[in-house]
Amino acid sequence: LIKRGLTFWQRIQYFAALHYFLHGFPRLIYLSAPLSFLLFGYAPLRTSIGSLLVHFLPYYVTSLIAFHRVNKRLRNPFWSDVYETAMSFSITATAFATFLNPGNKKFHVTPKGLHKAASKFNLHLVYPHIILSCLLLIGIGTGFYNLFSDRQVSPDAFWISIFWGIYNIILLIAAISTASERREVRVSPRLKRMIPGEILFDNAKIPFITSDISDSGISIMLSGPQITI
């Protein structure tokens, strides 16, 4: 933000690139927040369900509309949440380690063009997600036990924490599934794209549309059966 020679918008863009690495800490707070009530009886949100819907629902619907308008169906809010959930533990640990010892970090280039010869599940990458999922399940069970026992439980705080916890479990399960690496049959991955084109053959133009493409080939659909080039 204070480096010389940059325009205002360049400073904003570079700051956004650095600020991205701090998203893990608030995400961890959101994922674990329901446990404060479900396990310890302290409501993270002190409000009624009606008041929460009045304030939160218009914001949420508006943000979804804005998200879809800007991203043109290229991104999905749910999968963005899953991505941040999958990255939250590791990126938070890296951010804290960098703050404590900023001079000891090097930029690691992500290896490109790797070929997976066999399927595997990287369990070591999702241990924290599994532990937090189990804690949320225990919290939900404890919450229902307290609700149906003689203990005094705020119904609004209970249902807010229950639905919040269930949604977080869905995010965590989806994030855990990303640790599964499937065997890659193709050397070059194929992307599903529908792009129109024409084949010039014997002074004739044959229209087609692609079904998927890669840097080594395409699959096209003619008026007859599908063929691969």
C-alpha positions in Angstrom: 0.0 0.0 0.0 2.9 2.4 0.5 5.3 1.2 -2.2 6.3 4.0 -4.6 5.5 3.9 -8.3 2.1 2.2 -8.1 -1.2 3.7 -9.0 -4.1 3.6 -6.5 -5.8 0.6 -8.3 -2.5 -1.3 -8.5 -2.1 -0.9 -4.7 -5.7 -2.2 -4.2 -5.0 -5.2 -6.5 -1.8 -6.2 -4.8 -3.3 -5.7 -1.4 -6.2 -8.0 -2.4 -3.7 -10.6 -3.5 -2.1 -10.6 -0.1 -5.3 -10.2 1.9 -6.5 -13.5 0.3 -4.2 -15.5 2.5 -6.0 -14.2 5.6 -9.4 -15.7 4.7 -8.7 -18.9 6.6 -8.9 -17.5 10.1 -12.5 -16.0 9.8 -13.6 -19.2 8.0 -12.4 -21.3 11.0 -14.4 -19.0 13.3 -17.5 -19.5 11.2 -17.1 -23.3 11.1 -16.6 -23.7 14.8 -19.0 -20.9 16.1 -22.1 -23.2 16.5 -20.1 -25.2 19.1 -20.1 -22.3 21.5 -23.8 -22.8 22.1 -24.2 -26.5 21.3 -21.4 -27.6 23.8 -21.1 -24.6 26.2 -24.5 -22.9 26.1 -23.1 -19.5 24.9 -25.0 -18.2 21.9 -22.7 -16.8 19.2 -25.7 -14.8 17.8 -28.0 -13.2 20.4 -31.0 -12.6 18.3 -34.3 -14.1 17.3 -34.9 -16.2 14.2 -37.3 -13.6 12.8 -34.9 -10.7 13.4 -32.0 -12.7 11.8 -34.1 -13.5 8.7 -35.2 -9.8 8.4 -31.6 -8.6 8.4 -29.7 -11.6 6.9 -32.0 -12.9 4.2 -32.2 -9.7 2.0 -28.4 -9.4 2.2 -27.9 -13.1 1.3 -30.3 -13.0 -1.7 -28.8 -9.8 -2.9 -25.2 -11.1 -2.6 -26.2 -14.3 -4.6 -27.7 -12.2 -7.4 -24.6 -10.0 -7.5 -22.4 -13.1 -7.4 -24.1 -14.7 -10.4 -24.2 -11.4 -12.3 -20.5 -10.9 -11.9 -19.3 -14.4 -12.4 -21.6 -15.3 -15.4 -22.1 -18.9 -14.1 -18.3 -19.5 -14.1 -18.3 -19.9 -10.3 -20.8 -21.1 -7.7 -21.2 -19.6 -4.1 -21.5 -23.1 -2.5 -18.3 -24.4 -4.1 -16.5 -21.2 -3.2 -17.4 -22.0 0.4 -16.2 -25.5 0.0 -12.9 -24.3 -1.5 -12.3 -21.9 1.4 -13.3 -24.6 3.9 -10.8 -27.1 2.4 -8.0 -24.5 2.5 -8.8 -22.8 5.8 -6.7 -25.0 8.2 -3.5 -25.1 6.1 -3.7 -21.5 4.9 -4.3 -20.3 8.5 -1.3 -22.2 9.8 0.9 -20.8 7.0 -0.3 -17.3 7.6 0.5 -17.5 11.3 3.9 -19.0 10.7 4.7 -16.3 8.2 3.7 -13.6 10.7 5.9 -15.1 13.3 8.9 -15.6 11.0 8.4 -13.7 7.7 11.9 -14.1 6.5 11.9 -17.9 6.6 9.3 -18.5 3.9 10.0 -19.3 0.2 7.6 -19.3 -2.7 7.0 -22.8 -3.9 6.0 -23.3 -7.5 3.1 -25.7 -7.9 4.2 -28.6 -10.0 2.3 -28.7 -13.4 1.4 -31.6 -15.7 1.5 -34.3 -13.0 0.0 -37.6 -14.0 -1.9 -39.7 -11.4 -1.2 -43.4 -12.1 -3.4 -44.6 -9.2 -6.3 -43.4 -7.1 -5.6 -42.4 -3.5 -7.0 -40.6 -0.5 -4.8 -38.1 1.3 -6.1 -38.6 4.8 -3.3 -36.5 6.4 -4.6 -33.4 4.6 -8.1 -33.5 6.2 -7.5 -34.6 9.8 -8.6 -31.2 11.1 -11.7 -31.3 9.0 -12.7 -34.7 10.3 -12.1 -33.7 13.9 -14.2 -30.6 13.5 -17.0 -32.6 11.8 -17.0 -35.0 14.7 -17.2 -32.1 17.2 -20.1 -30.6 15.3 -21.9 -33.9 15.3 -21.3 -34.3 19.0 -22.5 -30.7 19.5 -25.7 -31.3 17.5 -26.4 -34.4 19.6 -25.7 -32.6 22.8 -28.0 -29.7 21.7 -30.9 -32.0 21.1 -30.3 -33.8 24.4 -30.4 -30.5 26.2 -33.5 -29.4 24.4 -35.5 -32.5 25.3 -34.2 -32.7 28.9 -35.2 -30.4 31.7 -32.5 -27.8 31.0 -33.4 -24.3 30.0 -32.5 -23.8 26.3 -33.2 -20.8 24.2 -35.2 -22.2 21.2 -34.0 -19.5 18.8 -30.3 -19.9 19.7 -30.8 -23.7 19.5 -32.3 -23.8 16.0 -29.8 -21.1 14.6 -26.9 -23.2 15.9 -28.4 -26.5 14.7 -28.9 -25.3 11.1 -25.6 -23.5 11.1 -23.8 -26.6 12.4 -25.5 -28.8 9.8 -24.5 -26.5 6.9 -20.9 -26.5 8.3 -20.9 -30.3 8.4 -22.0 -30.3 4.7 -19.1 -28.0 3.8 -16.6 -30.0 5.8 -17.7 -33.3 4.2 -17.4 -31.7 0.7 -14.0 -30.4 1.7 -12.9 -33.9 3.0 -14.0 -35.4 -0.4 -11.5 -33.2 -2.2 -8.6 -35.2 -0.6 -9.5 -38.1 -2.9 -7.4 -38.1 -6.0 -8.8 -40.2 -8.9 -6.6 -42.0 -11.4 -6.2 -40.1 -14.6 -6.8 -42.2 -17.6 -6.0 -39.3 -20.1 -2.6 -37.7 -20.3 -4.3 -34.3 -21.1 -7.5 -33.5 -19.1 -10.6 -32.7 -21.1 -12.9 -29.7 -20.5 -16.5 -29.8 -21.4 -17.0 -27.0 -23.9 -19.7 -26.5 -26.5 -18.0 -24.5 -29.3 -19.4 -24.4 -32.8 -17.2 -24.9 -35.9 -17.0 -26.2 -39.4 -15.0 -28.9 -41.2 -13.9 -28.2 -44.7 -14.1 -31.4 -46.7 -14.1 -31.8 -50.5 -15.2 -28.2 -51.0 -18.1 -28.6 -48.5 -18.6 -27.2 -45.1 -19.7 -29.6 -42.4 -21.0 -27.9 -39.2 -20.2 -29.4 -35.8 -20.1 -28.5 -32.1 -17.5 -29.7 -29.6 -18.5 -31.7 -26.6 -15.1 -31.5 -24.9 -11.6 -30.3 -25.7 -8.0 -30.7 -24.5 -4.6 -29.6 -25.8 -4.2 -33.0 -27.5 -7.7 -33.5 -29.1 -11.3 -32.7 -29.3 -14.6 -34.6 -29.3 -17.2 -33.2 -31.8 -20.8 -33.9 -32.5 -22.1 -33.9 -36.1 -25.6 -34.6 -37.3 -24.8 -38.3 -37.0 -23.1 -40.1 -34.1 -20.4 -38.6 -32.0 -16.8 -39.0 -33.3 -13.5 -38.2 -31.8 -10.5 -36.6 -33.6 
